Amino acid sequence: MFQRILLPFLLAAALLAGLSALFAKANFAKKTEAANAVPPTIVLDAGHGGEDGGAVSESGILEKELNLAIAKRLETLLTANGFHVLMTRTEDEMLYDKNADYQGRKKVLDLAARRKIAEETPNCVFVSIHMNAYPDARYDGLQVWYSPNNPASKSIANTVQETVQSLLQPENDRQTKAATSAIYLLHHLAVPAVLVECGFLSNPAEAEKLNTPEYQERLALVLALAIGNVCRNIALSGI
């Protein structure tokens, strides 16, 4: 009699122990999977360079110089946090083949070279750094464009835009935008790709701020946080 009463409790205890072991095993598997997840390589593209100066502020600040300065700071921060970073350029230069027939084709060849770097880098996220300009000098603030060819691109763009608003530009209520054919790289790349317009050189106050090492460092920190978080999520989700 006593054995008949005790047996269901023993079975229940055994079942509970078995379930606990299964959950523990599943949690261990998840932790192992997270530890083994490889974040994508981050291809940092400092826009323009060399003969192509990009936008110019009223005081003569060149877009190409700001792009490279911010990209280099971003590279340092991301690398320090364990990410593999590949720069499309590290010097003041265009990327066309100097041995090719480049007359009248420098910009086309330059963009093609940047596209090739992204396409030949396995498991990568492409982030292009630029500055904005507009005839009306009152406009300011960071703006992110994303490639319509990969669903992860919009997620990256939204994360960057929202993080910048939260931590650096609280009054920036801009929305991310899908790139059209006017943005060659985002229009053609199949990998996750975004273009970050860091600010307006046509706005004198913002141009001067963008030209200071202090603001460049703050901006790079916020961008590194956003890009790092979304790249870790991509690694875990397997996108």
CYANA upper distance limits for C-alpha pairs under 8 A (distance plus 0.5 A):
  1 MET  CA      5 ILE  CA      6.97
  2 PHE  CA      6 LEU  CA      6.62
  3 GLN  CA      7 LEU  CA      6.40
  4 ARG  CA      8 PRO  CA      8.04
  5 ILE  CA      9 PHE  CA      8.16
  6 LEU  CA     10 LEU  CA      6.86
  7 LEU  CA     11 LEU  CA      6.69
  8 PRO  CA     12 ALA  CA      6.56
  9 PHE  CA     13 ALA  CA      6.59
 10 LEU  CA     14 ALA  CA      6.65
 11 LEU  CA     15 LEU  CA      6.60
 12 ALA  CA     16 LEU  CA      6.58
 13 ALA  CA     17 ALA  CA      6.61
 14 ALA  CA     18 GLY  CA      6.61
 15 LEU  CA     19 LEU  CA      6.68
 16 LEU  CA     20 SER  CA      6.62
 17 ALA  CA     21 ALA  CA      6.71
 18 GLY  CA     22 LEU  CA      6.77
 19 LEU  CA     23 PHE  CA      6.69
 20 SER  CA     24 ALA  CA      6.60
 21 ALA  CA     25 LYS  CA      6.58
 22 LEU  CA     26 ALA  CA      6.64
 23 PHE  CA     27 ASN  CA      6.60
 24 ALA  CA     28 PHE  CA      6.63
 25 LYS  CA     29 ALA  CA      6.66
 26 ALA  CA     30 LYS  CA      6.74
 27 ASN  CA     31 LYS  CA      6.72
 28 PHE  CA     32 THR  CA      6.58
 29 ALA  CA     33 GLU  CA      6.49
 30 LYS  CA     34 ALA  CA      6.61
 31 LYS  CA     35 ALA  CA      6.62
 32 THR  CA     36 ASN  CA      6.60
 33 GLU  CA     37 ALA  CA      6.50
 33 GLU  CA    236 LEU  CA      8.36
 34 ALA  CA    236 LEU  CA      6.68
 37 ALA  CA    235 ALA  CA      6.02
 37 ALA  CA    236 LEU  CA      6.44
 38 VAL  CA    235 ALA  CA      6.17
 39 PRO  CA     83 PHE  CA      7.59
 39 PRO  CA    231 CYS  CA      6.33
 39 PRO  CA    232 ARG  CA      6.05
 39 PRO  CA    234 ILE  CA      7.53
 39 PRO  CA    235 ALA  CA      5.22
 40 PRO  CA     83 PHE  CA      8.42
 40 PRO  CA     84 HIS  CA      8.16
 40 PRO  CA    123 ASN  CA      5.56
 40 PRO  CA    124 CYS  CA      5.22
 40 PRO  CA    125 VAL  CA      6.73
 40 PRO  CA    231 CYS  CA      6.83
 40 PRO  CA    234 ILE  CA      8.12
 40 PRO  CA    235 ALA  CA      7.17
 41 THR  CA     83 PHE  CA      7.37
 41 THR  CA     84 HIS  CA      5.59
 41 THR  CA     85 VAL  CA      6.27
 41 THR  CA     86 LEU  CA      7.64
 41 THR  CA    121 THR  CA      8.16
 41 THR  CA    122 PRO  CA      8.15
 41 THR  CA    123 ASN  CA      6.70
 41 THR  CA    124 CYS  CA      4.93
 41 THR  CA    125 VAL  CA      6.72
 42 ILE  CA     83 PHE  CA      7.85
 42 ILE  CA     84 HIS  CA      6.82
 42 ILE  CA     85 VAL  CA      5.30
 42 ILE  CA     86 LEU  CA      6.68
 42 ILE  CA    124 CYS  CA      6.15
 42 ILE  CA    125 VAL  CA      5.48
 42 ILE  CA    126 PHE  CA      6.58
 42 ILE  CA    127 VAL  CA      7.67
 43 VAL  CA     85 VAL  CA      6.37
 43 VAL  CA     86 LEU  CA      5.22
 43 VAL  CA     87 MET  CA      6.31
 43 VAL  CA     88 THR  CA      7.51
 43 VAL  CA    118 ALA  CA      7.19
 43 VAL  CA    124 CYS  CA      7.14
 43 VAL  CA    125 VAL  CA      6.51
 43 VAL  CA    126 PHE  CA      5.27
 43 VAL  CA    127 VAL  CA      6.59
 44 LEU  CA     71 ALA  CA      7.06
 44 LEU  CA     75 GLU  CA      7.96
 44 LEU  CA     85 VAL  CA      7.44
 44 LEU  CA     86 LEU  CA      6.57
 44 LEU  CA     87 MET  CA      5.34
 44 LEU  CA     88 THR  CA      6.79
 44 LEU  CA    126 PHE  CA      6.80
 44 LEU  CA    127 VAL  CA      5.62
 44 LEU  CA    128 SER  CA      6.46
 44 LEU  CA    129 ILE  CA      7.95
 45 ASP  CA     71 ALA  CA      7.79
 45 ASP  CA     87 MET  CA      6.50
 45 ASP  CA     88 THR  CA      5.61
 45 ASP  CA     89 ARG  CA      7.38
 45 ASP  CA    114 ARG  CA      8.08
 45 ASP  CA    126 PHE  CA      7.87
 45 ASP  CA    127 VAL  CA      6.50
 45 ASP  CA    128 SER  CA      4.86
 45 ASP  CA    129 ILE  CA      6.47
 46 ALA  CA     64 LYS  CA      7.91
 46 ALA  CA     67 ASN  CA      5.54
 46 ALA  CA     68 LEU  CA      5.54
 46 ALA  CA     71 ALA  CA      6.39
 46 ALA  CA     87 MET  CA      8.18
 46 ALA  CA     88 THR  CA      7.44
 46 ALA  CA     89 ARG  CA      7.03
 46 ALA  CA    128 SER  CA      6.51
 46 ALA  CA    129 ILE  CA      5.59
 46 ALA  CA    130 HIS  CA      7.42
 47 GLY  CA     54 GLY  CA      8.44
 47 GLY  CA     64 LYS  CA      6.82
 47 GLY  CA     67 ASN  CA      6.56
 47 GLY  CA     68 LEU  CA      8.02
 47 GLY  CA    128 SER  CA      6.92
 47 GLY  CA    129 ILE  CA      6.26
 47 GLY  CA    130 HIS  CA      6.03
 48 HIS  CA     52 ASP  CA      5.88
 48 HIS  CA     53 GLY  CA      6.49
 48 HIS  CA     54 GLY  CA      6.32
 48 HIS  CA     63 GLU  CA      8.19
 48 HIS  CA     64 LYS  CA      5.74
 48 HIS  CA     67 ASN  CA      8.46
 48 HIS  CA     93 GLU  CA      8.39
 48 HIS  CA     94 MET  CA      7.23
 49 GLY  CA     53 GLY  CA      6.20
 49 GLY  CA     54 GLY  CA      8.20
 49 GLY  CA     64 LYS  CA      5.56
 49 GLY  CA     65 GLU  CA      8.02
 49 GLY  CA     91 GLU  CA      8.29
 49 GLY  CA     92 ASP  CA      5.50
 49 GLY  CA     93 GLU  CA      5.12
 49 GLY  CA     94 MET  CA      5.63
 50 GLY  CA     64 LYS  CA      8.43
 50 GLY  CA     92 ASP  CA      5.47
 50 GLY  CA     93 GLU  CA      4.21
 50 GLY  CA     94 MET  CA      5.52
 51 GLU  CA     93 GLU  CA      7.65
 51 GLU  CA     94 MET  CA      7.34
 52 ASP  CA     64 LYS  CA      8.02
 52 ASP  CA     94 MET  CA      7.54
 52 ASP  CA    107 LYS  CA      8.42
 53 GLY  CA     62 LEU  CA      6.53
 53 GLY  CA     63 GLU  CA      6.66
 53 GLY  CA     64 LYS  CA      5.65
 53 GLY  CA     65 GLU  CA      8.45
 54 GLY  CA     62 LEU  CA      7.32
 54 GLY  CA     63 GLU  CA      5.73
 54 GLY  CA     64 LYS  CA      6.38
 55 ALA  CA     62 LEU  CA      6.78
 55 ALA  CA     63 GLU  CA      5.64
 55 ALA  CA     64 LYS  CA      8.35
 55 ALA  CA    131 MET  CA      7.58
 55 ALA  CA    132 ASN  CA      7.73
 55 ALA  CA    133 ALA  CA      7.04
 55 ALA  CA    201 LEU  CA      7.43
 56 VAL  CA     60 GLY  CA      6.20
 56 VAL  CA     61 ILE  CA      5.99
 56 VAL  CA     62 LEU  CA      5.29
 56 VAL  CA     63 GLU  CA      6.49
 56 VAL  CA    201 LEU  CA      6.94
 56 VAL  CA    202 SER  CA      8.16
 57 SER  CA     61 ILE  CA      5.51
 57 SER  CA     62 LEU  CA      7.23
 57 SER  CA    201 LEU  CA      5.29
 57 SER  CA    202 SER  CA      6.12
 57 SER  CA    203 ASN  CA      8.17
 57 SER  CA    204 PRO  CA      7.40
 57 SER  CA    207 ALA  CA      6.94
 58 GLU  CA    201 LEU  CA      8.23
 58 GLU  CA    202 SER  CA      7.37
 58 GLU  CA    204 PRO  CA      7.10
 59 SER  CA    204 PRO  CA      8.22
 61 ILE  CA     65 GLU  CA      8.46
 61 ILE  CA    201 LEU  CA      8.27
 61 ILE  CA    207 ALA  CA      7.89
 61 ILE  CA    211 ASN  CA      7.99
 62 LEU  CA     66 LEU  CA      7.29
 63 GLU  CA     67 ASN  CA      6.57
 63 GLU  CA    130 HIS  CA      7.61
 63 GLU  CA    131 MET  CA      6.46
 63 GLU  CA    201 LEU  CA      8.15
 64 LYS  CA     68 LEU  CA      6.85
 64 LYS  CA     92 ASP  CA      8.14
 64 LYS  CA    130 HIS  CA      8.41
 65 GLU  CA     69 ALA  CA      6.67
 65 GLU  CA     92 ASP  CA      8.09
 66 LEU  CA     70 ILE  CA      6.62
 66 LEU  CA    131 MET  CA      8.39
 66 LEU  CA    210 LEU  CA      7.87
 66 LEU  CA    211 ASN  CA      7.26
 67 ASN  CA     71 ALA  CA      6.55
 67 ASN  CA    129 ILE  CA      6.09
 67 ASN  CA    130 HIS  CA      6.09
 67 ASN  CA    131 MET  CA      7.64
 68 LEU  CA     72 LYS  CA      6.53
 68 LEU  CA     90 THR  CA      7.61
 68 LEU  CA     91 GLU  CA      8.28
 68 LEU  CA     92 ASP  CA      8.46
 68 LEU  CA    129 ILE  CA      8.48
 69 ALA  CA     73 ARG  CA      6.94
 69 ALA  CA    216 GLN  CA      8.19
 70 ILE  CA     74 LEU  CA      6.59
 70 ILE  CA    129 ILE  CA      8.26
 70 ILE  CA    216 GLN  CA      6.40
 70 ILE  CA    217 GLU  CA      8.04
 70 ILE  CA    219 LEU  CA      8.38
 70 ILE  CA    220 ALA  CA      6.72
 71 ALA  CA     75 GLU  CA      6.54
 71 ALA  CA    129 ILE  CA      7.20
 71 ALA  CA    220 ALA  CA      8.27
 72 LYS  CA     76 THR  CA      6.84
 72 LYS  CA     90 THR  CA      8.13
 73 ARG  CA     77 LEU  CA      6.90
 73 ARG  CA    216 GLN  CA      8.30
 73 ARG  CA    217 GLU  CA      7.25
 73 ARG  CA    220 ALA  CA      6.58
 74 LEU  CA     78 LEU  CA      6.60
 74 LEU  CA    220 ALA  CA      5.59
 74 LEU  CA    221 LEU  CA      7.65
 74 LEU  CA    223 LEU  CA      7.82
 74 LEU  CA    224 ALA  CA      6.53
 75 GLU  CA     79 THR  CA      6.42
 75 GLU  CA     85 VAL  CA      6.81
 75 GLU  CA     87 MET  CA      8.34
 76 THR  CA     80 ALA  CA      6.60
 77 LEU  CA     81 ASN  CA      6.94
 77 LEU  CA    220 ALA  CA      8.25
 77 LEU  CA    221 LEU  CA      7.62
 77 LEU  CA    224 ALA  CA      6.95
 78 LEU  CA     82 GLY  CA      7.13
 78 LEU  CA     83 PHE  CA      6.02
 78 LEU  CA     84 HIS  CA      8.21
 78 LEU  CA     85 VAL  CA      7.72
 78 LEU  CA    224 ALA  CA      6.46
 78 LEU  CA    228 GLY  CA      7.47
 79 THR  CA     83 PHE  CA      5.44
 79 THR  CA     84 HIS  CA      6.62
 79 THR  CA     85 VAL  CA      6.93
 83 PHE  CA    228 GLY  CA      8.34
 88 THR  CA    114 ARG  CA      6.78
 88 THR  CA    117 ILE  CA      7.53
 89 ARG  CA     93 GLU  CA      7.89
 89 ARG  CA     95 LEU  CA      8.15
 94 MET  CA    106 LYS  CA      8.23
 94 MET  CA    107 LYS  CA      8.45
 94 MET  CA    110 ASP  CA      6.44
 95 LEU  CA    109 LEU  CA      7.71
 95 LEU  CA    110 ASP  CA      5.07
 95 LEU  CA    111 LEU  CA      8.19
 95 LEU  CA    113 ALA  CA      6.65
 95 LEU  CA    114 ARG  CA      7.90
 96 TYR  CA    102 TYR  CA      7.74
 96 TYR  CA    106 LYS  CA      6.31
 96 TYR  CA    107 LYS  CA      8.03
 96 TYR  CA    109 LEU  CA      5.37
 96 TYR  CA    110 ASP  CA      5.00
 96 TYR  CA    113 ALA  CA      7.18
 97 ASP  CA    102 TYR  CA      7.83
 97 ASP  CA    109 LEU  CA      7.82
 98 LYS  CA    102 TYR  CA      7.69
101 ASP  CA    105 ARG  CA      8.47
102 TYR  CA    106 LYS  CA      5.90
102 TYR  CA    109 LEU  CA      7.95
105 ARG  CA    109 LEU  CA      6.55
106 LYS  CA    110 ASP  CA      6.44
107 LYS  CA    111 LEU  CA      6.70
108 VAL  CA    112 ALA  CA      6.69
109 LEU  CA    113 ALA  CA      6.62
110 ASP  CA    114 ARG  CA      6.99
111 LEU  CA    115 ARG  CA      6.67
111 LEU  CA    184 TYR  CA      8.05
111 LEU  CA    185 LEU  CA      7.56
112 ALA  CA    116 LYS  CA      6.61
113 ALA  CA    117 ILE  CA      6.86
114 ARG  CA    118 ALA  CA      7.11
114 ARG  CA    185 LEU  CA      8.40
115 ARG  CA    119 GLU  CA      6.67
115 ARG  CA    185 LEU  CA      6.70
115 ARG  CA    188 HIS  CA      8.48
115 ARG  CA    189 LEU  CA      7.45
116 LYS  CA    120 GLU  CA      6.45
117 ILE  CA    121 THR  CA      6.78
118 ALA  CA    124 CYS  CA      7.65
118 ALA  CA    126 PHE  CA      7.09
118 ALA  CA    189 LEU  CA      8.27
118 ALA  CA    191 VAL  CA      8.15
119 GLU  CA    189 LEU  CA      7.78
119 GLU  CA    190 ALA  CA      8.43
119 GLU  CA    191 VAL  CA      7.91
124 CYS  CA    191 VAL  CA      7.30
124 CYS  CA    192 PRO  CA      7.85
125 VAL  CA    191 VAL  CA      6.91
125 VAL  CA    192 PRO  CA      5.60
125 VAL  CA    193 ALA  CA      6.39
125 VAL  CA    231 CYS  CA      8.32
126 PHE  CA    191 VAL  CA      7.67
126 PHE  CA    192 PRO  CA      6.70
126 PHE  CA    193 ALA  CA      4.99
126 PHE  CA    194 VAL  CA      6.86
127 VAL  CA    193 ALA  CA      6.41
127 VAL  CA    194 VAL  CA      5.67
127 VAL  CA    195 LEU  CA      6.34
127 VAL  CA    196 VAL  CA      7.77
128 SER  CA    193 ALA  CA      8.43
128 SER  CA    194 VAL  CA      6.82
128 SER  CA    195 LEU  CA      5.08
128 SER  CA    196 VAL  CA      6.59
129 ILE  CA    195 LEU  CA      6.59
129 ILE  CA    196 VAL  CA      5.67
129 ILE  CA    197 GLU  CA      6.96
129 ILE  CA    198 CYS  CA      7.65
130 HIS  CA    195 LEU  CA      7.61
130 HIS  CA    196 VAL  CA      6.42
130 HIS  CA    197 GLU  CA      5.25
130 HIS  CA    198 CYS  CA      6.64
131 MET  CA    196 VAL  CA      8.29
131 MET  CA    197 GLU  CA      5.20
131 MET  CA    198 CYS  CA      5.74
131 MET  CA    199 GLY  CA      5.92
131 MET  CA    200 PHE  CA      6.56
131 MET  CA    201 LEU  CA      7.13
132 ASN  CA    197 GLU  CA      6.00
132 ASN  CA    198 CYS  CA      7.52
132 ASN  CA    199 GLY  CA      6.05
132 ASN  CA    200 PHE  CA      4.92
132 ASN  CA    201 LEU  CA      6.60
132 ASN  CA    202 SER  CA      8.01
133 ALA  CA    200 PHE  CA      5.48
133 ALA  CA    201 LEU  CA      5.95
133 ALA  CA    202 SER  CA      5.39
133 ALA  CA    203 ASN  CA      8.30
134 TYR  CA    139 TYR  CA      7.98
134 TYR  CA    200 PHE  CA      7.83
134 TYR  CA    202 SER  CA      6.37
135 PRO  CA    202 SER  CA      7.54
136 ASP  CA    202 SER  CA      7.94
137 ALA  CA    202 SER  CA      5.72
137 ALA  CA    203 ASN  CA      5.13
137 ALA  CA    204 PRO  CA      7.89
138 ARG  CA    203 ASN  CA      6.53
139 TYR  CA    200 PHE  CA      7.39
139 TYR  CA    202 SER  CA      8.39
139 TYR  CA    203 ASN  CA      6.94
140 ASP  CA    199 GLY  CA      6.43
140 ASP  CA    200 PHE  CA      5.79
140 ASP  CA    203 ASN  CA      6.89
140 ASP  CA    206 GLU  CA      7.18
141 GLY  CA    169 GLN  CA      7.87
141 GLY  CA    172 ASN  CA      6.57
141 GLY  CA    198 CYS  CA      7.58
141 GLY  CA    199 GLY  CA      5.48
141 GLY  CA    200 PHE  CA      7.26
142 LEU  CA    161 GLN  CA      8.02
142 LEU  CA    164 VAL  CA      8.31
142 LEU  CA    172 ASN  CA      7.97
142 LEU  CA    174 ARG  CA      8.34
142 LEU  CA    196 VAL  CA      7.71
142 LEU  CA    197 GLU  CA      6.11
142 LEU  CA    198 CYS  CA      5.11
142 LEU  CA    199 GLY  CA      5.31
142 LEU  CA    200 PHE  CA      8.36
143 GLN  CA    161 GLN  CA      7.45
143 GLN  CA    174 ARG  CA      7.04
143 GLN  CA    175 GLN  CA      7.95
143 GLN  CA    176 THR  CA      7.15
143 GLN  CA    196 VAL  CA      6.59
143 GLN  CA    197 GLU  CA      5.60
143 GLN  CA    198 CYS  CA      7.12
143 GLN  CA    199 GLY  CA      7.81
144 VAL  CA    157 ALA  CA      6.24
144 VAL  CA    158 ASN  CA      8.36
144 VAL  CA    160 VAL  CA      8.01
144 VAL  CA    161 GLN  CA      6.91
144 VAL  CA    175 GLN  CA      8.30
144 VAL  CA    176 THR  CA      5.69
144 VAL  CA    177 LYS  CA      7.19
144 VAL  CA    194 VAL  CA      7.34
144 VAL  CA    195 LEU  CA      6.26
144 VAL  CA    196 VAL  CA      5.12
144 VAL  CA    197 GLU  CA      6.54
145 TRP  CA    157 ALA  CA      7.11
145 TRP  CA    176 THR  CA      6.19
145 TRP  CA    177 LYS  CA      5.35
145 TRP  CA    178 ALA  CA      6.16
145 TRP  CA    179 ALA  CA      6.26
145 TRP  CA    194 VAL  CA      6.09
145 TRP  CA    195 LEU  CA      5.61
145 TRP  CA    196 VAL  CA      7.00
145 TRP  CA    197 GLU  CA      8.48
146 TYR  CA    153 SER  CA      5.93
146 TYR  CA    154 LYS  CA      6.13
146 TYR  CA    157 ALA  CA      6.51
146 TYR  CA    176 THR  CA      7.83
146 TYR  CA    177 LYS  CA      6.78
146 TYR  CA    178 ALA  CA      5.53
146 TYR  CA    179 ALA  CA      6.15
146 TYR  CA    186 LEU  CA      7.11
146 TYR  CA    193 ALA  CA      6.54
146 TYR  CA    194 VAL  CA      4.83
146 TYR  CA    195 LEU  CA      6.82
147 SER  CA    153 SER  CA      6.26
147 SER  CA    154 LYS  CA      7.77
147 SER  CA    178 ALA  CA      6.54
147 SER  CA    179 ALA  CA      6.10
147 SER  CA    186 LEU  CA      5.05
147 SER  CA    187 HIS  CA      6.57
147 SER  CA    189 LEU  CA      7.75
147 SER  CA    190 ALA  CA      8.46
147 SER  CA    192 PRO  CA      7.52
147 SER  CA    193 ALA  CA      5.99
147 SER  CA    194 VAL  CA      6.63
148 PRO  CA    153 SER  CA      7.70
148 PRO  CA    154 LYS  CA      8.14
148 PRO  CA    178 ALA  CA      6.35
148 PRO  CA    179 ALA  CA      7.14
148 PRO  CA    186 LEU  CA      8.06
148 PRO  CA    187 HIS  CA      7.70
149 ASN  CA    153 SER  CA      8.38
149 ASN  CA    187 HIS  CA      7.96
149 ASN  CA    188 HIS  CA      8.32
149 ASN  CA    189 LEU  CA      7.51
149 ASN  CA    190 ALA  CA      5.89
149 ASN  CA    191 VAL  CA      8.07
149 ASN  CA    192 PRO  CA      8.30
150 ASN  CA    154 LYS  CA      8.40
150 ASN  CA    190 ALA  CA      6.54
150 ASN  CA    191 VAL  CA      6.77
150 ASN  CA    192 PRO  CA      6.01
150 ASN  CA    193 ALA  CA      8.29
151 PRO  CA    155 SER  CA      7.71
151 PRO  CA    192 PRO  CA      7.95
152 ALA  CA    156 ILE  CA      6.79
152 ALA  CA    192 PRO  CA      6.06
152 ALA  CA    234 ILE  CA      8.37
152 ALA  CA    239 ILE  CA      7.71
153 SER  CA    157 ALA  CA      6.72
153 SER  CA    192 PRO  CA      5.10
153 SER  CA    193 ALA  CA      5.79
153 SER  CA    194 VAL  CA      6.67
154 LYS  CA    158 ASN  CA      6.54
154 LYS  CA    176 THR  CA      8.26
154 LYS  CA    178 ALA  CA      8.22
154 LYS  CA    194 VAL  CA      8.45
155 SER  CA    159 THR  CA      6.63
155 SER  CA    230 VAL  CA      8.28
156 ILE  CA    160 VAL  CA      6.73
156 ILE  CA    194 VAL  CA      7.76
156 ILE  CA    227 ILE  CA      7.52
156 ILE  CA    230 VAL  CA      6.63
157 ALA  CA    161 GLN  CA      6.61
157 ALA  CA    176 THR  CA      6.80
157 ALA  CA    194 VAL  CA      6.71
158 ASN  CA    162 GLU  CA      6.42
158 ASN  CA    175 GLN  CA      8.44
158 ASN  CA    176 THR  CA      6.73
159 THR  CA    163 THR  CA      6.45
159 THR  CA    226 ALA  CA      6.49
159 THR  CA    227 ILE  CA      8.21
159 THR  CA    230 VAL  CA      7.61
160 VAL  CA    164 VAL  CA      6.63
160 VAL  CA    223 LEU  CA      6.94
160 VAL  CA    226 ALA  CA      5.70
160 VAL  CA    227 ILE  CA      7.25
161 GLN  CA    165 GLN  CA      6.80
161 GLN  CA    174 ARG  CA      8.26
161 GLN  CA    175 GLN  CA      7.98
161 GLN  CA    176 THR  CA      7.44
162 GLU  CA    166 SER  CA      6.58
163 THR  CA    167 LEU  CA      6.48
163 THR  CA    168 LEU  CA      8.31
163 THR  CA    222 VAL  CA      7.39
163 THR  CA    223 LEU  CA      8.34
163 THR  CA    226 ALA  CA      6.65
164 VAL  CA    168 LEU  CA      5.62
164 VAL  CA    169 GLN  CA      6.37
164 VAL  CA    170 PRO  CA      8.29
164 VAL  CA    222 VAL  CA      6.81
164 VAL  CA    223 LEU  CA      7.85
165 GLN  CA    169 GLN  CA      5.06
165 GLN  CA    170 PRO  CA      5.18
165 GLN  CA    171 GLU  CA      7.41
165 GLN  CA    172 ASN  CA      6.13
165 GLN  CA    173 ASP  CA      7.71
166 SER  CA    170 PRO  CA      6.24
167 LEU  CA    222 VAL  CA      7.56
168 LEU  CA    218 ARG  CA      8.40
168 LEU  CA    219 LEU  CA      7.96
168 LEU  CA    222 VAL  CA      7.90
179 ALA  CA    183 ILE  CA      6.58
179 ALA  CA    186 LEU  CA      6.71
179 ALA  CA    187 HIS  CA      6.85
180 THR  CA    186 LEU  CA      8.37
180 THR  CA    187 HIS  CA      6.62
181 SER  CA    186 LEU  CA      8.48
181 SER  CA    187 HIS  CA      5.76
182 ALA  CA    187 HIS  CA      8.19
183 ILE  CA    187 HIS  CA      6.48
184 TYR  CA    188 HIS  CA      6.77
185 LEU  CA    189 LEU  CA      6.39
186 LEU  CA    193 ALA  CA      6.68
186 LEU  CA    194 VAL  CA      7.31
186 LEU  CA    195 LEU  CA      8.06
189 LEU  CA    193 ALA  CA      7.55
199 GLY  CA    206 GLU  CA      7.31
199 GLY  CA    207 ALA  CA      7.99
199 GLY  CA    210 LEU  CA      7.97
200 PHE  CA    206 GLU  CA      6.90
200 PHE  CA    207 ALA  CA      6.95
201 LEU  CA    206 GLU  CA      7.17
201 LEU  CA    207 ALA  CA      5.11
202 SER  CA    207 ALA  CA      7.61
203 ASN  CA    207 ALA  CA      6.48
204 PRO  CA    208 GLU  CA      6.75
205 ALA  CA    209 LYS  CA      6.85
206 GLU  CA    210 LEU  CA      6.56
207 ALA  CA    211 ASN  CA      6.78
208 GLU  CA    212 THR  CA      7.34
209 LYS  CA    215 TYR  CA      6.84
210 LEU  CA    215 TYR  CA      6.62
210 LEU  CA    216 GLN  CA      6.69
211 ASN  CA    215 TYR  CA      8.16
211 ASN  CA    216 GLN  CA      7.80
212 THR  CA    216 GLN  CA      6.79
213 PRO  CA    217 GLU  CA      6.59
214 GLU  CA    218 ARG  CA      6.92
215 TYR  CA    219 LEU  CA      6.53
216 GLN  CA    220 ALA  CA      6.50
217 GLU  CA    221 LEU  CA      6.62
218 ARG  CA    222 VAL  CA      6.92
219 LEU  CA    223 LEU  CA      6.67
220 ALA  CA    224 ALA  CA      6.40
221 LEU  CA    225 LEU  CA      6.71
222 VAL  CA    226 ALA  CA      6.81
223 LEU  CA    227 ILE  CA      6.46
224 ALA  CA    228 GLY  CA      6.17
225 LEU  CA    229 ASN  CA      6.61
226 ALA  CA    230 VAL  CA      6.81
227 ILE  CA    231 CYS  CA      6.54
228 GLY  CA    232 ARG  CA      6.75
229 ASN  CA    233 ASN  CA      6.87
230 VAL  CA    234 ILE  CA      6.69
231 CYS  CA    235 ALA  CA      6.75
232 ARG  CA    236 LEU  CA      6.82
233 ASN  CA    237 SER  CA      6.50
234 ILE  CA    238 GLY  CA      6.29
234 ILE  CA    239 ILE  CA      5.96
235 ALA  CA    239 ILE  CA      7.57
